[in-house]
Amino acid sequence: MPLHNTRQLSARPTNAIESDALHRSGQTYIFPEISHDPQAVYRTIHAQLVLDGNSQHNLATFCTTWIEPEVGLLMDESADKNMIDKDEYPQTAAIEERCVHMLADLWNSPESASTMGCSTTGSSEAAMLGGLAMKWNWRKRQNALGKRTDSPNLVMGPVQVCWHKFCRYFDVNIREVPMENERLLLTPDEVLKRCDENTIGVVVTLGVTFTLQFEPVHEISMALDKLHAETGLDIPIHVDGASGAFLAPFLEPNLLWDFRLPRVRSINASGHKFGLAPLGVGWALWREKLDLPDELIFDVNYLGGNIPTFALNFSRPGGEIICQYYNFLRLGKAGYRRIQSECSDIGRELAVQIAAFGPFEIIYDGVGGIPGVCWKLRDPARTPFTLYDVADRLRDRGWLVPAYSMPPNREDLVIQRILIRHGFTREMARELLLEMGRTIEHLQHRSHGALRPDAGSGTHNHSGR
Ligand SMILES: *Cc1c(COP(=O)(O)O)cnc(C)c1O
């Protein structure tokens, strides 16, 4: 079922007169003078929302687009729950706390019962909190050694934009390892080249946004162990597990990426991605109590009771957290494994079929990362269309399959990506492949006439995206 659709009112189509009455002569930016009938307003907005894309055909997003009916019910029941108000909603607070410790257990924290962690609005807020903890801990280390604290830096590979935000918002120098040639991920050597006494930490991404691949946390951790032994520099790792932290434990339980590695001090994850919760929940966890500096925790007492908070937001809905808890109980490890394996299998099958079309070369075949596939043109110079053309044409047919250029230093490389999420079926995969086949045929055919009125369209510039 679509999100939040449990209480649709009557199916009566919107009536144009109602809609006009709500927005007089198209003045949609003017604050209304008078009140309106709730059903008429509902129908008008409902009709507007129908024109949004079909989220099931959006293969660009990482986020939850399918929920069970029970999750819809719990979301409805939780509309009034403010998760910050732990005194009024102690049950919701207890549920959040249980989720934190269940995740600590899932991610093999040595002290899963007493470790520190919290829910957030998503991985972006969790990344800010993880980054701040690293910055504070680094400053303490430097102060203890009588060293300067005016120029912190953070080392990372091709990260999601939240880490660029963190560095800019919180005055940390960004040391981003660029992509070079075929190397599209962070490697131990590149990390070591950039670490010094002002490095607050290294961000390793489990499930890179651009290519879906997991970065090698274990190898980077071993390289930093060696650096520690040789130089005394003890640099922590934060794992951005926005997607991967809800995939690796089920798909690759033996992959060492989590708190089993002592150097991994903190992890963030998006509950609303492969955690399968509705939009609006993420998680930030620290390995041990000491990894989260006390100074970052505020005590608030004006809601009744004494409430420690570590968050950028204050008031926030509780429903997503409650539904995350529902998923943990409902699915267990077995359920998550079943769902994620199914998605992963579909991704691999699609990779094989997409390679078989001919013009595409697979960059990520769905093995060892996020369920999905990404590819580039095998021979861009001799292909009469670009991946942007493919994306445009598929979009016209209702499918969102994004094409985009890579970050520095591979801005020349354009790739296209499909993400497989819960709710994407083999039947949908078949439909998509048919549509892709027709698209390729159309684009090749278009360029075959002797006169090509649109000659050059295959290389037109989409750099604005
Ligand atoms: C999605 C994503 C983020 C941001 O997460 P939100 O939950 O959307 O705030 C950060 N890092 C990675 C690797 C991501 O995939």
The ligand as an SDF file (V2000), in Angstrom:
LIG
                    3D

 15 15  0  0  0  0  0  0  0  0999 V2000
   21.0450    8.6560    1.9550 C   0  0  0  0  0  0  0  0  0  0  0  0
   22.4180    8.8000    2.4610 C   0  0  0  0  0  0  0  0  0  0  0  0
   22.7330    9.7830    3.4050 C   0  0  0  0  0  0  0  0  0  0  0  0
   21.7210   10.7800    3.8860 C   0  0  0  0  0  0  0  0  0  0  0  0
   20.7160   10.0910    4.5690 O   0  0  0  0  0  0  0  0  0  0  0  0
   19.2650   10.7010    4.8690 P   0  0  0  0  0  0  0  0  0  0  0  0
   18.6610    9.6170    5.6930 O   0  0  0  0  0  0  0  0  0  0  0  0
   18.6150   10.8910    3.5480 O   0  0  0  0  0  0  0  0  0  0  0  0
   19.4620   11.9770    5.6140 O   0  0  0  0  0  0  0  0  0  0  0  0
   24.0260    9.8260    3.8910 C   0  0  0  0  0  0  0  0  0  0  0  0
   24.9600    8.9630    3.4610 N   0  0  0  0  0  0  0  0  0  0  0  0
   24.6970    8.0010    2.5360 C   0  0  0  0  0  0  0  0  0  0  0  0
   25.7880    7.0630    2.1190 C   0  0  0  0  0  0  0  0  0  0  0  0
   23.4190    7.8930    2.0050 C   0  0  0  0  0  0  0  0  0  0  0  0
   23.1440    6.9340    1.1190 O   0  0  0  0  0  0  0  0  0  0  0  0
  1  2  1  0
  2  3  1  0
  2 14  2  0
  3  4  1  0
  3 10  2  0
  4  5  1  0
  5  6  1  0
  6  7  2  0
  6  8  1  0
  6  9  1  0
 10 11  1  0
 11 12  2  0
 12 13  1  0
 12 14  1  0
 14 15  1  0
M  END
$$$$
